[in-house]
């Protein structure tokens, strides 16, 4: 695999891994059953997608790097500090939506920046973009939800 293809695959994989980590960090704070069900489905989708990314390196010497410890720690700290103040379904959905928008924007940038890469990898990036947009469209309904406890 050439360097540019590897860079694109790494970006897509790390985008996906960030989503997995975020969901795992937020899920313990979720009290709403519908949101919890959505997060479990999203987590399964992202895990399957991460495996798909890894399959592109079958037989290659390279490995896909996970996000570094400092990035994971910053994400975890940010989520925990924010959920201490507000664990409402609406707030948790807002946090998830912001992450989904960031992931979608990264896909758009990658599709533009790496347009000279392997078509299969560009298709893979497009698939992640579609996953992100699907989750966004479902999560946004939770912004209209009013929590009984707040």
N, C-alpha and C positions, 0 to 999 in steps of 0.2 A: 504494500500500500504506500502510495507516495505521501510526502509530507503534508500537502494541502488537504488531501482526502482524510488523513489521520487527524488533522486539526479540526476539520468539520465534524467528523465522527466524535471526537473528544468533546466538542462544544455541545453537540446534541445530547450525548450521554450525561454530561455534567448538568445540563438543563433538566433532564429527567431525574437525576439523582437529587437535585435541589428540591424538586417537587416531592419526591419520596420522603426526604428528611423533614420537610415542612409539615407534611401531613402527619407523620409520626409524632412530631413535636406538638402539634395542635390537638390531635385526636383525644388525648386524655382530658382535655378541658371541655370537650363537647358533651352537652347534656341532651340536645335535641336528637331524637332517634332518626329523623329523616336526614339530618345533616351527617350524623354518624354513618348511616348507610351509604350516603353519597361518598363520604371520604374512604370508606372501605372499598367501594367500587373503583374510585380513582386510584387508590393505592395499588390495587390489583392491575389496573390498566398500565400504570407507570412501571410496575415491576416487570410485567410482560414485555413492555417496550424496552426496558433496560437490557433484558435478555436478548432481545432482537438486535440491539446495538452491539452487544458482546459477540453475537454470532458472526458479525462481519470480520472479526479478527481470528476466526477459527484457523488454526495452523500458522498464524503469524507470530513473530517474536514479541510484538508489542502487546501491551495491556492498556486498557482504558483507565486512566487515572480518575479516582474519585475526587470529589471536592476536598480541598485541604482542611486540616483540623481547625485552623483559625476561622475560615469561612463558616464551617459548621458551628463553631462555638458562638460566633457573632449572630448567626441565624437563631440558634437555640436561645441565647440570651435575649434577643429582641422579642421573640415569641413569648417567652416566659414573663418578661417584664410587662409586655402589653396585656397578656391575659390575666395578670394579677389585678390589674385595674378594671378589666371588663371582660367577663366570660359570656356575655350575651351571644345568642346565636347570630344576631345581626353583626356584631363586631367580629366574631370569628369568621363569618362569611366574607366580611370586608377584607380581612387579612388574607384569606385564601384567594380572593379575587385579585388583590394587588399582586400576589405572587404569580397568579395565572397570567395576568397582563404582562408582567416582566418576562415570563417564559415565552409568551407569544411574540413579544417584541424581539427577543433574542432570535427566535426562529426567522422572523422577517429579515433581520440583519444578516443572519447566516446565509439565508437563501440569496441575498444580494451579494454579500462579500465572497461567497464561495461558488458562484454560478459556473465557474470553470471546472468544478469537481465532478466526480463520478455521478452519473445520473441516478443510480440506485441510492446513493447517499443523499442526494438532493430530495429524492422521493421520501426517504426516511425522515428527513427534516420536515418535509411537508406533512407527513403523518403526525409528527409530534405537534406541529402547529394546529392541526385539526383536532387532536385530542385536547389540547389546551383550550381551544375555542369552544368545544363541546362542553367541557367542564365549566367554563366561564358562563355559558348560556344557562346551565342548570343552577350554578351557585348564586347567580344574581337574584333569583327569586327569594332567597333568604334575606336579602336587604329589606324586603317589604314586610318581613315578619316582625311582630311586636312581641317581645318576651313578657311573660306574665310576672316574672320576678323583678322587673325593672320599672 
